Every structure is written in C-alpha cells, then in structure tokens.
Amino acid sequence: MDHTREILTFQFGTYANYVGAHFWNQQEANFRYGDEGEQMAEEQLPHNDILYREGLNSHNRTTYTPRLLSVDLAGTLAHLPMAGELYGNFVQRDVELLPFGTGEELEKARQRAEESGVSTSQQLDVKEEPAIEISEYQRDLMKNAVAPEKNYKLAETARSWADFLYSRYHPRTLNVLPGLVRDPQHQILSTYSAGEDLWKETAFNDDLTDRIRLYIEECDGLQGFHMLFDIDDGFGGLATKCLEHLNDEYSRASFVVPLHYPRATSYPQADSRLSHCIRVANTVLSYQQLSEQATMFTPLSTLETIWRNTNLKSRNLSGMYWQADNLYQTSAVLAAFLDTATMSYRLRDTPESLMRFCERVTPSGRKMTAAGMALPLGLGDGQDLIEFLDQSGDHALLTQLSPGCEPGTSYVIQSVTARGIPLERLKRPREQAGDQMRMAAYGCDSVSQMLQLYYQCSYHGSVTNAAASPVSLKTQLPFPFEMFGRGITPSGFRLPGEAMREQGVRVDSAPVLAALQNSTKLGEHLDSLHAQTHRVQLAKLQAYSSNSGLERDEYETALDHLLEFRDLYEDSQYL
C-alpha cells in the first residue's frame, strides 16, 4: 500500500464497550515483535496501523493506541482515568496500589499542579476520590505480574469492561455522559429519542465532533468507520446521529454493528410490557436510520431471538459453553466474530478495502447482513481441511450470531474469512494423499481457494468471496478460556471420539471461520420485528418518553420505511 488506509472506530454503550474491550485485547494479542513475523508471510498478517495510531506523550515516550472513540455511562470506567494511563497528569499508585492518604502524596500533587500553572495555592483544593475497587487481573497487570496459568474468575467478578481491558487508550478515547450513572438493573439512557437529544446538546456535540476531527486530521487515507452500539436503549439515537454527522462531513464507508444485550432489558419505572415497547421502538427507529446512513449493518447477539425469548435461549457453538446472560463471556464471542470477519481488509498489502468489502455483500440496497461463525472451526486434531469439508456434507459449518436470521444455503451472497489453518493442514502431499487425490478440492493450493470451491458446490446459486490468514484467534487471558470444552486441544482442534484435554491445560488459540451473509431470507428478521410493532402501545410510550419528544408521525414514518426496506429482500432469484 502506498499509505495506510485508516479506520476510526466508535463504541456507544456499555455492551458495545464490553465487545470492544475484547476486540482490542485480541488486536494486541496478535502484535508481533522482532523475528516473530518471519514465521508467516508478510501479506497474511494484520496491518495494525489501520486501527491504531502512533503518538508521543508528555514524557517523550512513543505510544501506540487504538484509533477509537468510546461513549459510556458514568460508573463504567472503574479504575480508568478519563485521560487514560499513558498521557497527562495520571499518577500511578505505588506497587501495593494503596490510597494516597492525606499527607505527603497529596501535598506533592498540589505542588505539581501549582508548578505546571494549573492553579495557584489559593485557588486549588486537592481532594482524593474514594478508592475504587480494582479487579485482581488489573492489579496484576499494573504490576506487570499477570500469571497466564492463574484463574482470575473474570466471568464471576468482572463488573465492568475496564476490569479485563488489556489495551491502553488515548486521552481522546473515553467520553462519559454527564449526569447519567450506570444502573446494573436498568437501561438509564432509555429511549432512542433521549439519545438523539444528547447529540443535540451543544457542549457534548462540540467536544465529540472535535475529537472526531482531530483523529481524522491525523489520517493519511481514511477509508471509513467501524461503529458498535447498544441498540436496546438510547445509545441507538446517539450513534445514528453521529453516523449522520460522519456522512455529512466525511463521506466514507461505514460498517455498523447494533448489539443486543444477552439478557432481558428493563428501564426505569417501566413494567415488562412497556419495556418491550421501548425496545421495539428503539430498534425500529435505529433500523430506519441505518438503512439510510450505513454502508452495511449487521445486528449481533448470542441469543437465538430477541423477541419473546423469556428463557434467554442462547445460540450454541459446538465445543464451547457460556452463561447465556454473562456480559464478559458473550461479548468475547461477538468480538471474536468481528475480529475474524473484518480481517480480509485489514491484512498487509491487501487490495481489499472496507468499501469494497461492504458493497460485495449488500446488493441492491440490502444493507442488512447476517453474521455466522464457527469457533472453534471443528477441524479434527491431525485432520486435513480437505477431509473436514468433504465429511461436512450438508451440515452447516456456521452458527448464526444475528438474532432471528437464517440466510439459508441458496442464493446467498457472502464474505467468508478463515483464520488459524496452517497451509500444511490443507491436504496431504501426493505420495501420501490416497483418496484425497480423487477429490476436486485437491487441486486447490490455498485455504481460501478450497473454501471458495466448497461453497460453490454446497450453496446453490450463491456467490462467495473467501479470504484466509494463518493467524489464529488468541484465547489466553483475558479471553474467557473457560468456555472451551475438554474435547478441544490446546491449539483449538477437536479431539477424536471421547478423548479429553488434560485437566488444567487451557486452550491458547483456535482456528475460526466467520462469514457475513445476505439473502432473501433475511427479510424474515424484518418481518419478525414488524410483527412486534403491533404490540407497541404508542400512547404509553409517548407518555414515558415525553421529555424526549417521540412524535407519532416520526414513529409511523419509521414503520413505513421498515416495510419499504423489507421489500428489498423479496426477489429470491436476485444476485
């Protein structure tokens, strides 16, 4: 590439920041230093500068941080300072992480502020905030003493995404909504309209748009945006207004991921029926804007369906187990999908771009796509890919991660990415090939070619774009390694028969297959959403959101637009 084709990422909402924390942890787990990169071809490795920026802090030290803007509620940052830990006046506490106390350290802080010209002694009142409990993982991380074999029980103890965040953020990254404090029981920013109103607040809008501008001015060749947001609450209104601003000011490609919580959502002073109405309305209003503003959007959830799923029935990935409503575990699954699915346009020297990637799977205005993933892939220990695909037959390789979406196996347009499959596991050499020689796929010389042929034969009338990288998904801490069953090897392959991995040995990496898919069957997802609108009691919804100004005309226009968007998925023969 002549220049870096940068991407700016946005995370709006608490669950979006859970998924984002795992995503950035995964990026840094794949950083390569020294001679490590020589084990793989250069073009097969991620180009980290696409998502990261290099900077220099006040101590003249080089920093490398995500090109990211995060918006969340107060109370979600835990121990993290607003300005991050690499810049500014952040003071790291001592090795024992003890409070400052009221003596010498506070006086030193006062003196430093006066010397830097922040304030005079008459104006300055130094106060210490109450100590915030720091997770055991973060304590060890601060001391550079994380033990890979230690069980930090993050699935049980993580109260915020900051508790397991390994990556360090730039001072521009973190934005906390003023006056809105996280409540574990309720969605405090309840409605889409409330999120829109927040965007209109001058102080917040000016600050966020300035941060966006500063990031973009640093870029040599900005190609677009990744945006994750919580769609069940008011962050949908905030995110879509931001997306509208990005289109007006910068006109770049946008891959948007609305995220549904893996648990029943509730709102302050709203019973279960009203909560359902709020969630449906939030989704309808978000979809209207996404179908107009996004280049592509893909709803994600680990739940099978969002509507009337009182038992919180979760999707199942073969060989993996998680608590259906656990934010730490479920967000790791969704982050693994995002990291894998977006890899094709983030590889070094790839001709692929975000715009081309989106356009390939969104024909004729069908901007909504579905997500599918196999984690782990299911490839047996010692098994070649050619045999695995041959034995799969009509069995679906992928588990859907878009709620209520089943794209089917006919007239599908899809982008498929495989990772972590070594070239030597493609097929056997001729002298050892045996029956493999009679398979059509034996003529394939790469993982991507073999996947292309497999889907060409298995999916009638479909178009597949396949990509591959030998870089596996890293599943060491702080990834929730406990999700892997005992029938998986430490390198993520399936053990034969009833064999089990040795007790206490963890899975360190895994091969993954991820796909973004589009077909006429996705219209059923929109039908399901529209069916739920008949249960919405608009009068109660208007009374609940009276301060946020939901208008009947606005809602009815969104419903009409939803039906028009649904019509784009009608022609079953279209490719």
Secondary structure by P-SEA (a helix, b strand, c coil): ccccbbbbbbbccaaaaaaaaaaaaaaaaaccccccccccccccccccccccccccccccbbbbbccbbbbbcccccccccccccccccccccccccccccccaaaaaaaaaaaaacccccccbbbbbcccccccaaaaaaaaccccccccccccccccccccccccccccccccccccbbbbccccccccaaaaaaaaacaaaaaaaaaaaaaaaaaccccccbbbbbbcccaaaaaaaaaaaaaaaccccccbbbbbbbccccccccccaaaaaaaaaaaaaaaaaaaaccccbbbbbbcccccccccccccccccccccccccaaaaaaaaaaaaaaaacccccccccccaaaaaaaacccccccbbbbbbccccccccccaaaaaaaccccccccccccccccccccccbbbbbccccccccccccccccccccccccccccaaaaaaaaaaaccccbbbbbbbbcccccccccccccccccccccccccccccccccccccccbbbbbbbccccccaaaaaaaaaaaccccaaaaaaaaaccccccaaaaaaaaaaaaaaaaaacccccc
